[in-house]
Amino acid sequence: MSETDNPTMATGPQRWLEVLARIAIHLAALAMLGLVAVQGWQVFARYVINDSPGWTEPLTILLLSTAMSLGAAAAVHSNRHFGFFLLAGQLGPRLKCALEVVVETVVAAIGAVLAGWGWMLWIDGLHIKTAGADFPQSINYLPLSIGGALMLVFAVNRIVLALRPTATAEGH
């Protein structure tokens, strides 16, 4: 078990990353609850009172983007993302560590791309308003950028943990 898998073992920077991951997962859960409420209102307004509001679609997409991005980042922190777990189980300690570093490097690169391009797209569309809501057209890229940055931070942390001498001795 790594330090990031057990919050009671976390110290120093690991504790702050654990807090950050918990915030991300709580915000993702709130976004999912908001999504259900907004879609519930959309169905009620459309089929019961026959007055479909225009703001529900852009808000739903924003909430979905938030839930997806922050949930993915939290999954990186807790090592519940894609990986080669069956292969890793068959490898020796050194190869298992190397595979973990490769996987986390790929995740870090994906997070960096999401953070960088998401931020650029967010900034690029600030001056355009969304149809149906008073949001910038690019609002959906902001959670994508934040989630990507968190993925990058969490993946780099997992690389550092994997490369620690004690982690290598334990079989990581």
Secondary structure, 3 states (H helix, E strand, C coil): CCHHHCCCCCCCHHHHHHHHHHHHHHHHHHHHHHHHHHHHHHHHHHHCCCCCCCCHHHHHHHHHHHHHHHHHHHHHHCCCCCCCHHHHHHCCHHHHHHHHHHHHHHHHHHHHHHHHHHHHHHHHCCCCECCCCCCECCCCHHHHHHHHHHHHHHHHHHHHHHHCHHHHHHCC
